Amino acid sequence: MVTIDASTPQLKVVQKWIDAYIALDVGKIDPLFSKGYKHQILPKSIGLGEETKEEYAQRFGRVLPVFSKFEVRDQITAFVSAG
């Protein structure tokens, strides 16, 4: 499990988000999104439209039984300009 020093309100929400996804529990994920949350699957060219908070939660809930665990990792990628 990832542990963050949640000393700010923003980091507290990030820790809750990570814990909710690791727990594979839509009930813990749903409250972290605002009423007007919209989810977009990219690339748009695959034809999946924007989802409301409720639509995302329903789809995610149907996918969860496939997983035995879910890892959330932090990855930083640096881009160097050759110009």
SULUR-V111158 format. One record per residue. N is the residue number from 1. RES is the residue in three letters. SS is DSSP state (a for helix, b for strand, c for the rest). Layout:
n=N res=RES ss=SS
n=N res=RES ss=SS
This chain:
n=1 res=MET ss=c
n=2 res=VAL ss=c
n=3 res=THR ss=c
n=4 res=ILE ss=c
n=5 res=ASP ss=c
n=6 res=ALA ss=c
n=7 res=SER ss=c
n=8 res=THR ss=c
n=9 res=PRO ss=a
n=10 res=GLN ss=a
n=11 res=LEU ss=a
n=12 res=LYS ss=a
n=13 res=VAL ss=a
n=14 res=VAL ss=a
n=15 res=GLN ss=a
n=16 res=LYS ss=a
n=17 res=TRP ss=a
n=18 res=ILE ss=a
n=19 res=ASP ss=a
n=20 res=ALA ss=a
n=21 res=TYR ss=a
n=22 res=ILE ss=a
n=23 res=ALA ss=a
n=24 res=LEU ss=c
n=25 res=ASP ss=c
n=26 res=VAL ss=a
n=27 res=GLY ss=a
n=28 res=LYS ss=a
n=29 res=ILE ss=a
n=30 res=ASP ss=a
n=31 res=PRO ss=c
n=32 res=LEU ss=c
n=33 res=PHE ss=c
n=34 res=SER ss=c
n=35 res=LYS ss=c
n=36 res=GLY ss=c
n=37 res=TYR ss=c
n=38 res=LYS ss=b
n=39 res=HIS ss=b
n=40 res=GLN ss=c
n=41 res=ILE ss=c
n=42 res=LEU ss=c
n=43 res=PRO ss=c
n=44 res=LYS ss=a
n=45 res=SER ss=a
n=46 res=ILE ss=a
n=47 res=GLY ss=c
n=48 res=LEU ss=c
n=49 res=GLY ss=c
n=50 res=GLU ss=c
n=51 res=GLU ss=b
n=52 res=THR ss=b
n=53 res=LYS ss=a
n=54 res=GLU ss=a
n=55 res=GLU ss=a
n=56 res=TYR ss=a
n=57 res=ALA ss=a
n=58 res=GLN ss=a
n=59 res=ARG ss=a
n=60 res=PHE ss=a
n=61 res=GLY ss=a
n=62 res=ARG ss=a
n=63 res=VAL ss=a
n=64 res=LEU ss=a
n=65 res=PRO ss=c
n=66 res=VAL ss=c
n=67 res=PHE ss=c
n=68 res=SER ss=c
n=69 res=LYS ss=c
n=70 res=PHE ss=c
n=71 res=GLU ss=c
n=72 res=VAL ss=c
n=73 res=ARG ss=c
n=74 res=ASP ss=c
n=75 res=GLN ss=c
n=76 res=ILE ss=c
n=77 res=THR ss=c
n=78 res=ALA ss=c
n=79 res=PHE ss=c
n=80 res=VAL ss=c
n=81 res=SER ss=c
n=82 res=ALA ss=c
n=83 res=GLY ss=c
